[in-house]
């Protein structure tokens, strides 16, 4: 009987293959070879065929390859953070945790992936300041039934969607869906095969909102400033303008 060896043993449970430890055999097969569930030293689990384990073709979940190509980001700045040094910690994808110092003085461990992709730009202080700023800004804005008047007036300058024109979205090549939002509702304006027609439909909808909603509101606002008592007794009511009753077809979704 031949001596025992990795190539002759069927049960690989508990054996080490580079950074991988075989845990258990699965019901899967790859080119006739049993696929094993393995745990990498970084903590991530992967499935690898018996053949690749024995031949040493795969020796990690992939984290070692990423580590070989890892950049030295020591001293680099990412928003308010400065990368100081790498730690021994890794996330599930094998990305290295870097010990960073924030401009506010706090220190925190953050993965290289999050730093490089801009997902984290502070220890958390930036988010808090942003929330505080939003709160201060919101106090200066005017809302009517959930619609921000200032944002409604400014959106005509936006073009941050798939077609390049506000409220016009590409459903598929040669097909454009048009919608507009008001009073926490999304109004469906139609689907067009011609881009210019789609844009024109959106512009006409904006004109209706301008004439039937914004101008009356500004007129009411001016009188309310001149006569606050009248303004309290006669609040600008969204019922004065129901966009869904005859103007456009109201569709599902929030604005």
C-alpha positions as a Markdown table, in Angstrom:
| # | Residue | x | y | z |
|---|---|---|---|---|
| 1 | Unk | 0.0 | 0.0 | 0.0 |
| 2 | Unk | 1.4 | 3.4 | -1.0 |
| 3 | Unk | 2.4 | 5.9 | 1.7 |
| 4 | Unk | -0.1 | 8.6 | 2.6 |
| 5 | Unk | 0.2 | 11.9 | 0.7 |
| 6 | Unk | -1.9 | 14.9 | -0.1 |
| 7 | Unk | -2.5 | 13.5 | -3.6 |
| 8 | Unk | -3.8 | 10.2 | -2.2 |
| 9 | Unk | -6.0 | 11.5 | 0.7 |
| 10 | Unk | -9.6 | 12.2 | 0.0 |
| 11 | Unk | -10.4 | 14.0 | 3.3 |
| 12 | Unk | -8.7 | 17.4 | 3.2 |
| 13 | Unk | -10.6 | 18.8 | 6.2 |
| 14 | Unk | -8.3 | 20.8 | 8.4 |
| 15 | Unk | -5.3 | 20.8 | 6.0 |
| 16 | Unk | -3.5 | 24.0 | 5.1 |
| 17 | Unk | -2.9 | 25.0 | 1.5 |
| 18 | Unk | -1.0 | 28.3 | 1.6 |
| 19 | Unk | -3.4 | 30.8 | 3.4 |
| 20 | Unk | -6.3 | 28.4 | 2.9 |
| 21 | Unk | -7.7 | 25.9 | 5.4 |
| 22 | Unk | -10.0 | 23.2 | 4.0 |
| 23 | Unk | -13.2 | 23.1 | 6.0 |
| 24 | Unk | -15.6 | 20.7 | 4.3 |
| 25 | Unk | -16.3 | 19.1 | 1.0 |
| 26 | Unk | -19.3 | 20.4 | -1.0 |
| 27 | Unk | -21.6 | 18.7 | -3.4 |
| 28 | Unk | -20.1 | 20.7 | -6.2 |
| 29 | Unk | -17.7 | 19.4 | -8.8 |
| 30 | Unk | -15.2 | 21.2 | -11.0 |
| 31 | Unk | -14.0 | 19.1 | -13.9 |
| 32 | Unk | -14.8 | 16.0 | -11.9 |
| 33 | Unk | -12.9 | 17.2 | -8.8 |
| 34 | Unk | -14.6 | 17.8 | -5.5 |
| 35 | Unk | -15.0 | 21.5 | -4.6 |
| 36 | Unk | -14.0 | 22.3 | -1.0 |
| 37 | Unk | -15.2 | 25.1 | 1.2 |
| 38 | Unk | -12.1 | 26.8 | 2.6 |
| 39 | Unk | -11.3 | 29.7 | 5.0 |
| 40 | Unk | -8.6 | 32.1 | 4.2 |
| 41 | Unk | -6.3 | 33.5 | 6.9 |
| 42 | Unk | -7.9 | 36.9 | 6.3 |
| 43 | Unk | -11.3 | 35.4 | 7.4 |
| 44 | Unk | -13.0 | 35.2 | 4.0 |
| 45 | Unk | -14.4 | 31.9 | 2.8 |
| 46 | Unk | -14.1 | 30.6 | -0.7 |
| 47 | Unk | -14.8 | 27.4 | -2.7 |
| 48 | Unk | -11.8 | 25.8 | -4.4 |
| 49 | Unk | -11.5 | 22.5 | -6.2 |
| 50 | Unk | -9.4 | 19.6 | -4.7 |
| 51 | Unk | -7.2 | 19.7 | -7.8 |
| 52 | Unk | -6.3 | 23.4 | -7.4 |
| 53 | Unk | -5.7 | 22.9 | -3.7 |
| 54 | Unk | -3.3 | 20.0 | -4.2 |
| 55 | Unk | -1.5 | 21.5 | -7.1 |
| 56 | Unk | -1.1 | 24.9 | -5.3 |
| 57 | Unk | -2.9 | 26.8 | -8.0 |
| 58 | Unk | -5.0 | 28.6 | -5.5 |
| 59 | Unk | -3.5 | 29.4 | -2.1 |
| 60 | Unk | -5.7 | 32.3 | -0.9 |
| 61 | Unk | -9.1 | 34.0 | -1.4 |
| 62 | Unk | -7.3 | 36.5 | -3.6 |
| 63 | Unk | -6.2 | 38.8 | -0.7 |
| 64 | Unk | -2.6 | 37.9 | -1.2 |
| 65 | Unk | -2.7 | 39.0 | -4.9 |
| 66 | Unk | -4.3 | 42.3 | -3.7 |
| 67 | Unk | -1.7 | 42.7 | -1.1 |
| 68 | Unk | 1.1 | 42.3 | -3.6 |
| 69 | Unk | -0.3 | 45.1 | -5.6 |
| 70 | Unk | -1.1 | 47.2 | -2.6 |
| 71 | Unk | 0.0 | 50.8 | -2.7 |
| 72 | Unk | 1.8 | 52.5 | 0.0 |
| 73 | Unk | -0.6 | 55.3 | 0.9 |
| 74 | Unk | 1.2 | 56.4 | 4.0 |
| 75 | Unk | 0.9 | 60.2 | 4.3 |
| 76 | Unk | -1.8 | 60.5 | 1.6 |
| 77 | Unk | -4.8 | 62.7 | 2.4 |
| 78 | Unk | -8.4 | 61.6 | 1.7 |
| 79 | Unk | -10.7 | 64.5 | 2.5 |
| 80 | Unk | -10.0 | 65.3 | 6.2 |
| 81 | Unk | -8.1 | 62.0 | 6.8 |
| 82 | Unk | -4.4 | 61.3 | 6.6 |
| 83 | Unk | -3.2 | 57.7 | 6.3 |
| 84 | Unk | -0.6 | 57.0 | 9.0 |
| 85 | Unk | 0.2 | 53.3 | 8.8 |
| 86 | Unk | -1.3 | 49.9 | 7.7 |
| 87 | Unk | -2.7 | 47.6 | 10.4 |
| 88 | Unk | -2.9 | 43.8 | 10.5 |
| 89 | Unk | -6.7 | 43.9 | 10.0 |
| 90 | Unk | -8.4 | 43.1 | 6.8 |
| 91 | Unk | -12.0 | 43.3 | 5.7 |
| 92 | Unk | -13.9 | 40.4 | 4.0 |
| 93 | Unk | -12.5 | 41.4 | 0.6 |
| 94 | Unk | -8.9 | 41.5 | 2.0 |
| 95 | Unk | -8.6 | 45.2 | 1.9 |
| 96 | Unk | -6.1 | 46.6 | 4.5 |
| 97 | Unk | -7.3 | 48.7 | 7.3 |
| 98 | Unk | -5.1 | 51.9 | 7.6 |
| 99 | Unk | -4.8 | 53.8 | 10.8 |
| 100 | Unk | -5.8 | 57.4 | 9.9 |
| 101 | Unk | -5.9 | 60.7 | 11.7 |
| 102 | Unk | -8.6 | 63.2 | 11.0 |
| 103 | Unk | -8.1 | 67.0 | 10.9 |
| 104 | Unk | -10.3 | 67.2 | 14.0 |
| 105 | Unk | -7.7 | 65.2 | 15.9 |
| 106 | Unk | -9.6 | 61.9 | 16.2 |
| 107 | Unk | -7.9 | 58.7 | 14.9 |
| 108 | Unk | -9.7 | 55.8 | 13.2 |
| 109 | Unk | -9.0 | 52.6 | 11.2 |
| 110 | Unk | -10.4 | 52.6 | 7.7 |
| 111 | Unk | -10.0 | 50.2 | 4.8 |
| 112 | Unk | -7.8 | 51.2 | 1.8 |
| 113 | Unk | -10.7 | 50.6 | -0.6 |
| 114 | Unk | -13.0 | 53.0 | 1.2 |
| 115 | Unk | -10.2 | 55.6 | 1.3 |
| 116 | Unk | -9.3 | 55.2 | -2.4 |
| 117 | Unk | -12.9 | 55.2 | -3.6 |
| 118 | Unk | -13.8 | 58.3 | -1.5 |
| 119 | Unk | -16.4 | 56.4 | 0.6 |
| 120 | Unk | -15.0 | 57.8 | 3.8 |
| 121 | Unk | -13.5 | 61.3 | 4.1 |
| 122 | Unk | -13.5 | 61.9 | 7.8 |
| 123 | Unk | -13.8 | 60.2 | 11.2 |
| 124 | Unk | -17.5 | 61.1 | 11.1 |
| 125 | Unk | -17.2 | 64.8 | 12.0 |
| 126 | Unk | -17.8 | 65.8 | 8.4 |
| 127 | Unk | -21.1 | 64.0 | 8.3 |
| 128 | Unk | -22.2 | 65.7 | 11.5 |
| 129 | Unk | -21.3 | 69.1 | 10.2 |
| 130 | Unk | -23.2 | 68.4 | 7.0 |
| 131 | Unk | -26.3 | 67.4 | 9.0 |
| 132 | Unk | -26.0 | 70.5 | 11.1 |
| 133 | Unk | -25.6 | 72.7 | 8.0 |
| 134 | Unk | -28.6 | 71.0 | 6.3 |
| 135 | Unk | -30.7 | 71.7 | 9.4 |
| 136 | Unk | -29.7 | 75.4 | 9.3 |
| 137 | Unk | -30.4 | 75.6 | 5.6 |
| 138 | Unk | -33.7 | 73.9 | 5.9 |
| 139 | Unk | -34.9 | 76.7 | 8.3 |
| 140 | Unk | -34.3 | 79.2 | 5.5 |
| 141 | Unk | -36.3 | 77.2 | 2.9 |
| 142 | Unk | -40.0 | 77.4 | 2.1 |
| 143 | Unk | -42.0 | 74.2 | 1.9 |
| 144 | Unk | -45.5 | 73.8 | 0.5 |
| 145 | Unk | -47.0 | 70.4 | 1.1 |
| 146 | Unk | -43.5 | 68.9 | 1.0 |
| 147 | Unk | -42.4 | 70.8 | -2.0 |
| 148 | Unk | -39.3 | 73.1 | -1.6 |
| 149 | Unk | -40.0 | 76.3 | -3.5 |
| 150 | Unk | -36.3 | 77.2 | -3.8 |
| 151 | Unk | -35.4 | 73.7 | -5.2 |
| 152 | Unk | -38.3 | 73.8 | -7.5 |
| 153 | Unk | -37.0 | 77.1 | -9.0 |
| 154 | Unk | -33.4 | 75.9 | -9.2 |
| 155 | Unk | -34.1 | 72.6 | -10.8 |
| 156 | Unk | -34.5 | 74.1 | -14.3 |
| 157 | Unk | -30.7 | 74.4 | -14.3 |
| 158 | Unk | -30.0 | 70.7 | -13.6 |
| 159 | Unk | -29.2 | 68.0 | -16.1 |
| 160 | Unk | -28.0 | 65.1 | -13.9 |
| 161 | Unk | -29.8 | 62.1 | -15.5 |
| 162 | Unk | -29.4 | 59.5 | -18.2 |
| 163 | Unk | -30.4 | 61.6 | -21.2 |
| 164 | Unk | -28.6 | 64.8 | -20.2 |
| 165 | Unk | -31.8 | 66.8 | -19.8 |
| 166 | Unk | -33.8 | 67.1 | -16.5 |
| 167 | Unk | -36.7 | 64.8 | -16.2 |
| 168 | Unk | -36.0 | 62.9 | -19.4 |
| 169 | Unk | -34.7 | 59.4 | -18.9 |
| 170 | Unk | -33.6 | 56.8 | -21.4 |
| 171 | Unk | -35.7 | 53.6 | -21.1 |
| 172 | Unk | -33.9 | 51.9 | -24.0 |
| 173 | Unk | -32.2 | 53.1 | -27.1 |
| 174 | Unk | -34.7 | 55.4 | -28.9 |
| 175 | Unk | -37.2 | 55.6 | -26.1 |
| 176 | Unk | -37.4 | 58.4 | -23.6 |
| 177 | Unk | -39.6 | 58.5 | -20.4 |
| 178 | Unk | -40.5 | 61.9 | -19.1 |
| 179 | Unk | -41.7 | 62.8 | -15.6 |
| 180 | Unk | -41.8 | 65.7 | -13.2 |
| 181 | Unk | -42.1 | 66.0 | -9.5 |
| 182 | Unk | -44.3 | 68.2 | -7.3 |
| 183 | Unk | -45.9 | 68.0 | -3.9 |
| 184 | Unk | -44.1 | 64.7 | -3.0 |
| 185 | Unk | -45.5 | 63.0 | -6.1 |
| 186 | Unk | -44.0 | 62.0 | -9.4 |
| 187 | Unk | -46.0 | 62.8 | -12.5 |
| 188 | Unk | -45.6 | 60.6 | -15.6 |
| 189 | Unk | -45.7 | 62.7 | -18.8 |
| 190 | Unk | -45.3 | 60.0 | -21.3 |
| 191 | Unk | -42.8 | 58.0 | -23.3 |
| 192 | Unk | -41.4 | 59.4 | -26.5 |
| 193 | Unk | -39.4 | 58.0 | -29.4 |
| 194 | Unk | -38.1 | 61.4 | -30.3 |
| 195 | Unk | -35.7 | 63.2 | -27.9 |
| 196 | Unk | -36.8 | 66.7 | -28.9 |
| 197 | Unk | -40.5 | 65.8 | -28.3 |
| 198 | Unk | -39.6 | 64.4 | -24.9 |
| 199 | Unk | -37.8 | 67.6 | -24.0 |
| 200 | Unk | -40.7 | 69.7 | -25.2 |
| 201 | Unk | -43.1 | 67.7 | -23.0 |
| 202 | Unk | -41.0 | 68.4 | -20.0 |
| 203 | Unk | -40.6 | 72.1 | -20.8 |
| 204 | Unk | -44.4 | 72.4 | -21.2 |
| 205 | Unk | -44.9 | 70.8 | -17.8 |
| 206 | Unk | -42.4 | 73.2 | -16.2 |
| 207 | Unk | -44.3 | 76.1 | -17.8 |
| 208 | Unk | -47.6 | 74.9 | -16.2 |
| 209 | Unk | -45.9 | 74.7 | -12.8 |
| 210 | Unk | -44.4 | 78.1 | -13.2 |
| 211 | Unk | -47.7 | 79.7 | -14.2 |
| 212 | Unk | -50.0 | 77.7 | -11.9 |
| 213 | Unk | -47.9 | 77.1 | -8.8 |
| 214 | Unk | -44.7 | 79.2 | -8.5 |
| 215 | Unk | -46.1 | 82.6 | -9.6 |
| 216 | Unk | -49.2 | 82.3 | -7.4 |
| 217 | Unk | -47.1 | 81.3 | -4.5 |
| 218 | Unk | -44.7 | 84.2 | -4.9 |
| 219 | Unk | -47.6 | 86.6 | -5.3 |
| 220 | Unk | -49.1 | 85.2 | -2.1 |
| 221 | Unk | -45.7 | 85.4 | -0.3 |
| 222 | Unk | -45.3 | 89.1 | -1.2 |
| 223 | Unk | -48.8 | 89.9 | 0.2 |
| 224 | Unk | -48.1 | 87.8 | 3.3 |
| 225 | Unk | -45.0 | 89.8 | 4.0 |
| 226 | Unk | -46.8 | 93.0 | 3.6 |
| 227 | Unk | -49.7 | 91.9 | 5.7 |
| 228 | Unk | -48.7 | 89.0 | 8.1 |
| 229 | Unk | -52.2 | 88.9 | 9.6 |
| 230 | Unk | -53.7 | 88.3 | 6.2 |
| 231 | Unk | -51.1 | 85.6 | 5.6 |
| 232 | Unk | -52.0 | 83.7 | 8.7 |
| 233 | Unk | -55.7 | 83.8 | 7.9 |
| 234 | Unk | -55.1 | 82.9 | 4.3 |
| 235 | Unk | -52.3 | 80.3 | 4.1 |
| 236 | Unk | -51.2 | 79.2 | 0.7 |
| 237 | Unk | -52.9 | 75.9 | 0.3 |
| 238 | Unk | -51.7 | 73.1 | -2.1 |
| 239 | Unk | -55.4 | 72.4 | -2.7 |
| 240 | Unk | -55.3 | 75.6 | -4.8 |
| 241 | Unk | -53.3 | 73.7 | -7.3 |
| 242 | Unk | -53.8 | 70.0 | -7.8 |
| 243 | Unk | -51.5 | 68.9 | -10.6 |
| 244 | Unk | -52.9 | 65.4 | -10.8 |
| 245 | Unk | -56.5 | 66.6 | -11.7 |
| 246 | Unk | -56.3 | 67.3 | -15.3 |
| 247 | Unk | -52.8 | 68.6 | -15.9 |
| 248 | Unk | -50.7 | 65.4 | -15.8 |
| 249 | Unk | -51.1 | 61.8 | -15.0 |
| 250 | Unk | -49.8 | 61.1 | -11.4 |
| 251 | Unk | -47.6 | 58.0 | -11.2 |
| 252 | Unk | -46.0 | 56.1 | -8.3 |
| 253 | Unk | -42.9 | 57.3 | -6.6 |
| 254 | Unk | -41.7 | 60.1 | -4.4 |
| 255 | Unk | -40.2 | 63.3 | -5.6 |
